[in-house]
Amino acid sequence: MNLREKYQIPNDSVITIAGTVGVGKSTMTKALAKSLNFKTSFEKVDTNPYLEDFYHDFERWSFHLQIYFLAERFKEQKRIFEYGGGFVQDRSIYEDTGIFAKMHYENGNMSKTDFETYSNLFESMVMTPYFPHPDLLIYLEGSLDDVLKRINERGRTMEKNTPVSYWEEMHRRYEEWINNFNACPILRLDISDYDLLNEENSIEPILKKVGYFIQQARKPTSRGNR
């Protein structure tokens, strides 16, 4: 019996990994996909034409960046469900409006008109009964110190040169966002409770929780729209 069958995780499941920069979303995505024999869907950072400019000038490029992310994530979400599921996805589409666009608007880096345009587009595309929501959103959380340490260890120049105050604010906003999120079931995992890089077996307790949450969500009384 393989791990997917052992923990009763349906082979058409779609699992999304969410959390602030540095919490290990990509590592979790790879570990889950390997254990479940699922495909992966990664955020396309290296091919994003706006990202580097954005880190140098938030006000000039925030709207462009958010529209780009929304379009790319929407296309990817559509592709995943047309394929028939069986995916682990690195970062959710919901974080774009609930955290990033809102933060840029409130900090004066996005105009009111741009924010309203973006928000209306997001609502029309994503927050409808026709949009295929994941079976489970796994939220990775950790202390700010742990997050900053991981950012520095990763060594991306544009992230290391970003003021610490930006990461502090993002950390706070993520906590506020997840506490009010209800688009799909949530499994919260503390990054200090496992070590997927050095302890391969630490994935099994996570798989057990994933199986339980998805089984509960798929019961007829709580299934909802998919």
Buried (B, 14 or more C-beta within 10 A) or exposed (E): EEBBEEBEBBEBBBBBBBBBBBBBBBBBBBBBBBBBEBEBBBBBEEEBEBBEBBBEEBEEBBBBBBBBBBEBBBEBBEEBBEEEBBBBBBBBBBBBBBBBBBBBBEEEBBBEEBBEBBBEBBEEBBEEEEBBBBBBBBBBBBEBEBBBEBBEEEEEEEBEEBEEEBBEBBBEBBEEBBEEBEBBBBBEBEBEEBEBEEEEEBBBEBBBBBBBBBBEBBEEEEEEEB
